[in-house]
Structure formats: structure tokens, C-alpha cells
């Protein structure tokens, strides 16, 4: 059995839903994971923000407008009167719930409940559409089996056990529809896998059922070798290893949730990236196989903060780095890059919500320098650090001020920290020399 995930754009219009139906309706059994319709999650987040800011009237206005949009989609999608009425009734219940939320006190739980409604509505609507078209499908509520533990990691044993029960109780069908993104937390409350989490849902399910393959369907022909928003003439990469894909996803390739490949790599379950609007395109196949050496792709991660921690106490001393790392652990802030010298350590973070508290603690043991508005440019390829042409990177970027370099921590990744104002120029320069065969 395969697992196919379709993103918000893929179910963002009636035309695209028709494309999805044609892709999945081939008679083979599969699990289909759906995101919320494009734009819905952003609107739900805005509604939750209005509730937090005590602007309930603005929240209600957004709710009513979104309600109208969904009714318009339903009227276009569902000509069957019974299914049309049933789906409108379900959607109306959702929007009535959202209106009730405007009278409640804002909380993380309430926000999670609000944001979860997008996936619940898209899957109900799409399952109704498949019924209308005579396709054998069953709706599987993700909240009946998808759960994270106290570390916010998927509770794989729970998921396997409960998904098996849910599938058995669902009865025979060609297509099992479920929600991406949403889950229960360790206490049984509604939570989620963060933005882009539907990809993660798909591979978690894929690992749980030992799927033949997981397919991530979006609106681009696979993972590109550079960011097409800033660089011309990029192209999709045909094949990537799990390691290469994980590096690219973590360091800025938006097509994948950073944790996507983690659940399936142990069982070598391939992940294929495909384009809903161009299903014949090869896309990108991510697997345990490695092919060709050298740099395959470039990605960039923005909103990075660099922190330089300098102390004479580091010199020939042990335990200093432990103290530094314990501070970041206390405030649940992960570190992206790190470099050290005899008396200083420089590191980067992408989550600065606890930065002020971290700096107060660091200031007790060292002098601190902070640089915001930084970007990490990541160059990825199989054994890239050993490639004979890698040294040319530093000739190419001789006019770019590089704040930090991570080289050798992974055989498949070289990361450069630069000022965000230099990002586009850096991506374009690297693209010209690495992929456009411009000579030095």
C-alpha cells in the first residue's frame, strides 16, 4: 500500500481536487493524507490571534467570510443534493464552533483546536466528493491514532497500534482519507506537528504500515537545486539520498517538513515528491541510494541569530561548553551551527523567543555579541566535503562576508552563515558557478 499526501494548493480549488481524484483513482489501495485548503490555516491563525488580542468582532468577520468561501466551493464541488447538504451541515458546525471560540479565553489548547479545523473540513469535503464520483473511500479521523509524546515526537507504538484498529474497523475500501498536521499530545489534547506537518504525518503513517512508498504531492516538480524565488533556471533534482534530503529540508527547502524523512529511513521506504498539476513529471525520488558526488543543491534558511560567546575561562578548561549548552536546553532552543576557538564559541539559533532570557544567563559566564538578520546557506551533496572542486566555493564568494562556516560536521553538507542582505547575491553566484558551468 502507498501513502499519498496532497498539500493545501492541491486541494485549494475544485479544479485541483479533480486532479487529485484522477491521480488517486487507479484501483490500488492507498492512504491519502490531506492538508487544509490553501489559505485556510493562515485565516484560522489570524482568527486565533484576534481572540488573543480581544478583537472578537474582527474574528467573527473572518469566520463569516471563510464560511461563505467554503459554501461556494461546496456548491461547485458537490452537485449531489444529499452530499451537498450533509457537507454544508458539517462545515456549519465547524464555523459555529469557531464563533463560540471568540467568547473563550485564549490558550494554546484553544489555538490548536481552532487551527485543526482546516484539515477536518478539507477531508470531509473531499471524501464527500469521492462518494459522489463513485470512488470507494473511507474517512479515517487522524485524532483516533495520531499522537505525540511529551517530547513532541511521534508516539510510534501508539500510532501503529491504534492505526491498525482504525483501519480494521473502517472496513474494505480503495482509498482511506485522513488529515495531515493534526494529532493528540501526550495528555490527549488536540495538538499539531507544526507548519508543513502533513508531510510528516504521511511518512509517520508510511512507517507504521510499512508502506511501499510515500508520495508528497505539491505544486512544484520536486525539490529544486536552488531557490526558484531568487534564482533563474533552477531544475528539479531527480534523486536524493535520505541524508541529502534531510539536510535540505532542515536548512530551508520549503517543499518538505524538516522531519519528513526521519520515520521512513530506517525501513528504506522511498519518498517521492510529485506535482499535482504536472503528474507525469518524474519529480524527486528520495531513497537510501546515493548517486554522484559533488554539490547537488543549495538551500537558505532565514531569520537566523548568531551569538558569539567569549571567555578566557574556556582556555584549557573543561565543562565550559556544557554550561553553554545547558542554558539553551533550559530554554528549549535548538542550535543550528557551531564553531569554536580557544577562547570563544559562535553558534546560531532560528528560534529567538527566549533569546533575552538566554542572553541574561550567558552574560553571567562570558561576554556576548549578537548578530540578527543572518541567513544560513547550505550546500548539499553526497560526500561534498571530499569533492575535488569544493575549494572553489571560497573563490566564488570572495566578495561575500562569511560570518561562520560549518565544514566537516557532515559529509553531505557545507553551511555558510552570511548577512541576510547578501543572501540573494550569494545564491545567484553559487548557482552560476556550480550549475551554470561559468568558469572562474
C-alpha positions as CSV (number, residue, x, y, z in Angstrom):
1,X,0.0,0.0,0.0
2,X,1.2,3.5,-0.8
3,X,0.7,6.7,1.2
4,X,0.0,9.9,-0.8
5,X,-0.1,13.3,0.7
6,X,-1.6,16.3,-1.0
7,X,-0.9,19.9,0.2
8,X,-3.1,22.9,0.5
9,X,-2.6,24.0,-3.1
10,X,-3.5,20.5,-4.3
11,X,-6.9,20.8,-2.6
12,X,-7.2,24.6,-2.9
13,X,-9.6,24.7,-5.7
14,X,-12.3,22.5,-7.3
15,X,-10.1,22.1,-10.4
16,X,-7.2,20.9,-8.3
17,X,-9.4,18.5,-6.4
18,X,-10.4,17.0,-9.7
19,X,-6.7,16.5,-10.5
20,X,-6.2,14.8,-7.1
21,X,-9.1,12.4,-7.8
22,X,-7.7,11.4,-11.2
23,X,-4.3,10.7,-9.6
24,X,-5.6,8.5,-6.7
25,X,-8.4,6.7,-8.5
26,X,-6.4,3.9,-10.1
27,X,-8.0,1.0,-8.3
28,X,-5.0,0.4,-6.0
29,X,-5.4,0.6,-2.2
30,X,-3.8,3.7,-0.6
31,X,-3.9,6.1,2.3
32,X,-4.4,9.7,1.3
33,X,-3.3,12.5,3.6
34,X,-4.8,15.9,3.0
35,X,-3.8,19.4,4.2
36,X,-6.3,22.2,4.8
37,X,-7.3,24.1,1.7
38,X,-4.7,26.7,0.8
39,X,-5.1,29.9,2.8
40,X,-7.4,28.3,5.4
41,X,-4.7,27.7,8.0
42,X,-3.5,31.3,7.7
43,X,-7.0,32.5,8.3
44,X,-7.5,30.3,11.3
45,X,-4.3,31.5,12.8
46,X,-5.5,35.1,12.2
47,X,-8.8,34.2,13.9
48,X,-6.9,32.8,16.9
49,X,-4.8,35.9,17.0
50,X,-7.9,38.1,17.1
51,X,-9.2,36.1,20.0
52,X,-5.9,36.5,21.9
53,X,-6.0,40.3,21.2
54,X,-9.6,40.5,22.4
55,X,-10.8,41.7,19.0
56,X,-13.7,39.3,18.8
57,X,-15.6,41.3,16.2
58,X,-12.7,41.0,13.7
59,X,-12.5,37.3,14.4
60,X,-16.2,36.9,13.7
61,X,-15.9,38.8,10.4
62,X,-13.1,36.5,9.3
63,X,-15.1,33.4,10.3
64,X,-18.2,34.6,8.3
65,X,-16.2,35.3,5.2
66,X,-14.4,32.0,5.3
67,X,-17.8,30.2,5.9
68,X,-19.1,31.8,2.7
69,X,-16.0,30.7,0.8
70,X,-16.4,27.1,1.8
71,X,-20.1,27.1,0.8
72,X,-19.1,28.4,-2.6
73,X,-16.6,25.6,-3.0
74,X,-19.1,23.0,-1.8
75,X,-21.8,24.2,-4.3
76,X,-19.3,23.9,-7.2
77,X,-17.8,20.6,-6.0
78,X,-21.0,18.7,-4.9
79,X,-24.0,18.5,-7.3
80,X,-25.5,15.6,-5.3
81,X,-28.1,17.3,-3.1
82,X,-27.8,14.9,-0.2
83,X,-24.0,15.1,-0.1
84,X,-24.1,18.8,-0.6
85,X,-26.4,19.3,2.4
86,X,-24.5,16.9,4.6
87,X,-21.2,18.6,3.9
88,X,-22.7,22.1,4.4
89,X,-24.1,20.9,7.7
90,X,-20.7,19.6,8.8
91,X,-18.9,22.8,7.8
92,X,-21.5,24.9,9.5
93,X,-20.9,23.0,12.7
94,X,-17.2,23.9,12.4
95,X,-17.9,27.6,11.9
96,X,-20.4,27.7,14.7
97,X,-17.7,26.2,16.9
98,X,-15.3,28.9,15.7
99,X,-17.8,31.6,16.7
100,X,-18.1,30.0,20.1
101,X,-14.4,30.2,20.5
102,X,-14.5,34.0,20.3
103,X,-16.2,34.0,23.7
104,X,-13.5,31.9,25.3
105,X,-10.2,32.9,26.8
106,X,-7.2,32.4,24.5
107,X,-4.9,29.5,25.3
108,X,-2.5,27.2,23.4
109,X,-5.2,24.4,23.5
110,X,-7.8,26.7,22.1
111,X,-5.4,27.9,19.3
112,X,-4.7,24.2,18.4
113,X,-8.4,23.4,18.3
114,X,-9.0,26.4,16.0
115,X,-6.2,25.6,13.6
116,X,-7.1,21.9,13.4
117,X,-10.5,22.7,11.7
118,X,-8.9,23.3,8.3
119,X,-7.8,19.7,7.9
120,X,-11.1,18.3,9.3
121,X,-13.1,20.3,6.7
122,X,-10.9,19.5,3.7
123,X,-11.0,15.8,4.3
124,X,-14.8,15.7,4.9
125,X,-15.4,17.7,1.7
126,X,-13.1,15.6,-0.4
127,X,-14.4,12.3,1.0
128,X,-17.9,13.6,0.1
129,X,-16.7,14.4,-3.4
130,X,-15.2,10.9,-3.8
131,X,-18.6,9.4,-2.7
132,X,-20.4,11.5,-5.3
133,X,-18.0,10.2,-8.0
134,X,-18.5,6.6,-7.0
135,X,-15.0,6.1,-5.6
136,X,-14.6,3.6,-2.8
137,X,-13.3,5.7,0.1
138,X,-13.5,5.9,3.9
139,X,-12.6,8.8,6.2
140,X,-10.1,7.9,9.0
141,X,-10.0,10.5,11.8
142,X,-6.3,11.2,12.5
143,X,-7.2,12.1,16.1
144,X,-8.1,8.4,16.6
145,X,-4.5,7.3,16.0
146,X,-2.0,10.2,15.6
147,X,-0.3,11.1,18.8
148,X,2.9,12.8,20.0
149,X,4.8,12.1,23.3
150,X,6.0,14.5,26.0
151,X,9.0,15.4,23.8
152,X,6.6,16.3,20.9
153,X,7.9,13.3,18.9
154,X,5.5,10.8,17.3
155,X,4.5,8.0,19.6
156,X,5.2,5.3,17.1
157,X,4.0,2.4,19.1
158,X,0.7,4.1,20.0
159,X,0.2,5.1,16.3
160,X,0.9,1.6,15.0
161,X,-1.5,0.0,17.5
162,X,-4.3,2.5,17.0
163,X,-4.0,2.9,13.2
164,X,-4.3,-0.9,12.8
165,X,-7.5,-0.9,14.9
166,X,-8.9,2.1,12.9
167,X,-8.1,0.5,9.6
168,X,-9.7,-2.8,10.6
169,X,-12.8,-1.1,11.9
170,X,-13.1,1.1,8.7
171,X,-13.8,-1.9,6.5
172,X,-12.7,-2.5,2.9
173,X,-12.1,0.5,0.7
174,X,-9.7,1.5,-2.1
175,X,-8.9,4.9,-0.5
176,X,-8.5,5.8,3.1
177,X,-8.7,9.6,3.6
178,X,-7.1,11.2,6.7
179,X,-5.9,14.5,8.0
180,X,-2.3,15.7,8.0
181,X,-0.8,18.0,10.5
182,X,-3.2,17.4,13.4
183,X,-2.6,15.0,16.3
184,X,-3.1,14.5,20.0
185,X,-0.5,15.4,22.6
186,X,0.7,13.2,25.4
187,X,-2.2,14.2,27.6
188,X,-4.8,13.5,24.9
189,X,-5.5,17.2,23.9
190,X,-5.6,18.4,20.3
191,X,-2.1,19.5,19.1
192,X,-0.3,19.5,15.7
193,X,3.0,18.7,14.0
194,X,3.7,22.4,13.2
195,X,3.6,24.1,9.8
196,X,4.2,21.7,6.9
197,X,3.4,18.8,9.3
198,X,1.2,17.0,6.8
199,X,4.4,15.7,5.1
200,X,5.4,14.4,8.5
201,X,2.0,12.8,9.0
202,X,2.4,10.9,5.7
203,X,5.8,9.4,6.5
204,X,4.7,8.5,10.0
205,X,1.8,6.6,8.6
206,X,4.1,5.1,5.9
207,X,6.4,3.8,8.6
208,X,3.5,2.5,10.7
209,X,2.0,0.4,7.9
210,X,5.4,-0.4,6.2
211,X,4.2,1.3,3.0
212,X,5.6,0.5,-0.4
213,X,6.2,4.2,-1.0
214,X,5.2,7.6,0.4
215,X,4.4,10.3,-2.2
216,X,4.3,14.0,-1.3
217,X,2.2,15.9,-3.9
218,X,2.6,19.7,-4.1
219,X,2.7,22.4,-6.8
220,X,6.3,22.1,-7.9
221,X,8.1,19.3,-9.9
222,X,10.2,18.0,-7.0
223,X,13.0,19.5,-4.9
224,X,14.9,22.1,-6.9
225,X,18.7,22.6,-7.0
226,X,18.3,26.2,-5.8
227,X,15.5,28.5,-4.6
228,X,13.4,29.4,-7.7
229,X,12.1,32.5,-6.0
230,X,15.5,34.1,-6.2
231,X,17.4,32.2,-8.9
232,X,16.6,31.7,-12.5
233,X,16.9,28.4,-14.4
234,X,16.7,26.1,-11.4
235,X,15.7,22.5,-12.1
236,X,14.3,19.6,-10.0
237,X,16.7,17.0,-8.7
238,X,15.9,13.5,-9.9
239,X,17.3,11.6,-7.0
240,X,18.4,12.4,-3.4
241,X,19.5,10.2,-0.5
242,X,17.7,10.4,2.8
243,X,20.7,12.3,4.3
244,X,20.8,14.8,1.5
245,X,17.0,15.4,1.6
246,X,17.1,15.8,5.4
247,X,19.9,18.4,5.2
248,X,18.0,20.4,2.5
249,X,14.7,20.3,4.3
250,X,16.2,21.4,7.6
251,X,18.1,24.2,6.0
252,X,15.4,25.9,4.1
253,X,14.0,23.8,1.2
254,X,10.3,24.7,1.8
255,X,8.9,21.7,-0.2
256,X,9.5,19.4,2.8
257,X,8.9,19.5,6.5
258,X,12.3,19.1,8.2
259,X,11.4,15.8,9.9
260,X,9.8,14.2,6.8
261,X,12.3,11.5,6.1
262,X,13.0,10.6,9.7
263,X,10.2,8.0,10.2
264,X,10.9,6.1,6.9
265,X,14.6,6.0,6.5
266,X,15.2,3.1,8.9
267,X,13.0,0.8,6.8
268,X,14.3,2.4,3.5
269,X,10.7,3.4,2.4
270,X,11.2,5.7,-0.5
271,X,9.6,9.2,-0.6
272,X,8.7,10.6,-3.9
273,X,8.0,14.4,-4.5
274,X,5.4,15.0,-7.2
275,X,3.5,17.9,-8.8
276,X,-0.3,17.6,-8.7
277,X,-0.5,20.0,-11.7
278,X,2.0,18.0,-13.7
279,X,1.7,14.4,-12.6
280,X,3.7,13.0,-15.5
281,X,6.9,14.7,-14.3
282,X,9.4,12.5,-12.6
283,X,9.7,14.7,-9.6
284,X,12.3,13.8,-6.9
285,X,12.9,10.3,-5.5
286,X,14.3,10.2,-2.0
287,X,15.8,6.8,-1.0
288,X,18.6,5.0,0.7
289,X,20.6,5.1,-2.6
290,X,23.3,7.6,-3.2
291,X,24.3,8.8,-6.7
292,X,27.1,11.1,-7.9
293,X,29.4,13.2,-5.8
294,X,29.6,17.0,-5.5
295,X,27.1,19.6,-4.8
296,X,23.5,18.8,-5.9
297,X,21.5,21.6,-4.3
298,X,21.6,24.8,-2.4
299,X,19.1,26.0,0.2
300,X,18.9,29.0,2.5
301,X,17.4,29.5,6.0
302,X,16.5,33.0,7.1
303,X,15.7,34.7,10.5
304,X,18.9,33.3,12.0
305,X,20.5,34.9,15.1
306,X,24.3,34.4,15.6
307,X,25.7,34.5,19.2
308,X,29.4,34.8,19.9
309,X,30.3,33.7,23.5
310,X,33.8,34.7,24.5
311,X,35.5,33.9,27.8
312,X,39.1,33.4,28.9
313,X,37.8,30.7,31.1
314,X,37.4,28.5,28.0
315,X,41.2,28.3,27.6
316,X,42.4,24.8,28.5
317,X,39.3,24.4,30.7
318,X,36.7,21.6,30.7
319,X,33.0,22.0,31.3
320,X,32.5,25.4,29.8
321,X,30.7,24.2,26.7
322,X,28.5,22.1,28.9
323,X,27.4,25.2,30.8
324,X,26.6,26.9,27.5
325,X,24.6,24.1,26.1
326,X,22.6,23.6,29.3
327,X,21.4,27.2,29.1
328,X,20.0,26.5,25.6
329,X,18.5,23.3,26.8
330,X,16.8,25.0,29.7
331,X,15.0,27.4,27.3
332,X,14.3,24.6,24.8
333,X,16.2,26.4,22.0
334,X,18.0,24.3,19.4
335,X,21.3,25.2,17.8
336,X,21.9,25.1,14.1
337,X,25.6,25.8,13.6
338,X,28.5,26.0,16.0
339,X,32.2,26.8,15.7
340,X,34.8,27.1,18.4
341,X,38.2,28.6,19.1
342,X,40.4,28.5,22.2
343,X,38.5,31.3,23.9
344,X,35.2,31.7,22.1
345,X,32.3,29.7,20.7
346,X,29.9,31.0,18.0
347,X,26.6,29.5,17.4
348,X,23.3,30.2,15.6
349,X,19.6,29.7,16.5
350,X,16.5,30.1,14.5
351,X,14.0,30.5,17.4
352,X,14.6,33.7,19.3
353,X,11.5,33.8,21.5
354,X,13.7,33.1,24.6
355,X,16.7,35.0,23.4
356,X,16.6,37.7,26.1
357,X,16.5,35.0,28.9
358,X,19.3,33.1,27.2
359,X,21.5,36.2,27.0
360,X,21.0,37.0,30.7
361,X,22.3,33.6,31.6
362,X,25.2,33.7,29.1
363,X,26.2,37.1,30.4
364,X,27.0,35.5,33.7
365,X,29.8,33.4,32.3
366,X,31.0,35.2,29.2
367,X,30.9,38.4,27.1
368,X,28.3,38.2,24.4
369,X,27.9,39.5,20.8
370,X,24.7,39.1,18.9
371,X,24.1,39.4,15.2
372,X,20.5,39.2,13.9
373,X,19.2,39.2,10.4
374,X,21.5,36.4,9.3
375,X,20.9,33.5,6.8
376,X,22.4,30.1,6.6
377,X,23.3,29.0,3.1
378,X,23.5,25.2,2.9
379,X,25.3,23.3,0.1
380,X,24.3,19.7,-0.1
381,X,25.6,16.7,-2.0
382,X,26.9,13.2,-1.4
383,X,30.4,13.4,0.2
384,X,30.5,17.1,-0.8
385,X,33.3,17.8,1.8
386,X,35.6,15.5,-0.1
387,X,34.9,16.7,-3.6
388,X,37.9,17.9,-5.6
389,X,36.1,21.2,-6.5
390,X,34.8,22.2,-3.1
391,X,37.7,24.7,-2.5
392,X,36.3,26.8,-5.4
393,X,33.4,27.9,-3.2
394,X,35.7,30.2,-1.3
395,X,37.0,31.8,-4.5
396,X,33.4,32.3,-5.7
397,X,32.4,34.0,-2.5
398,X,35.5,36.2,-2.0
399,X,33.3,39.3,-2.0
400,X,30.8,38.0,0.5
401,X,31.4,38.4,4.2
402,X,31.0,35.0,5.7
403,X,30.3,35.1,9.4
404,X,30.7,31.3,10.1
405,X,31.4,28.1,8.2
406,X,30.3,24.6,9.2
407,X,32.6,22.1,7.3
408,X,33.1,18.5,8.1
409,X,30.3,18.1,10.6
410,X,28.5,16.1,7.9
411,X,30.0,14.6,4.7
412,X,26.9,15.8,2.8
413,X,26.7,19.5,3.9
414,X,28.7,22.7,4.0
415,X,26.9,25.6,5.7
416,X,27.8,29.3,5.5
417,X,26.4,32.0,7.7
418,X,26.0,35.3,6.0
419,X,24.1,38.6,6.4
420,X,20.6,38.2,5.0
421,X,21.2,41.2,2.8
422,X,23.8,39.1,0.9
423,X,21.6,36.0,0.5
424,X,20.2,36.5,-3.0
425,X,23.6,37.6,-4.4
426,X,25.2,34.5,-2.8
427,X,22.6,32.1,-4.1
428,X,22.9,33.5,-7.6
429,X,26.7,33.4,-7.5
430,X,26.8,29.9,-6.3
431,X,24.2,28.8,-8.9
432,X,26.2,30.4,-11.7
433,X,29.4,28.6,-10.8
434,X,28.1,25.3,-9.6
435,X,25.2,24.7,-12.0
436,X,25.6,27.0,-15.0
437,X,29.2,26.0,-15.6
438,X,30.6,29.5,-15.5
439,X,34.4,29.3,-15.3
440,X,36.4,31.1,-12.7
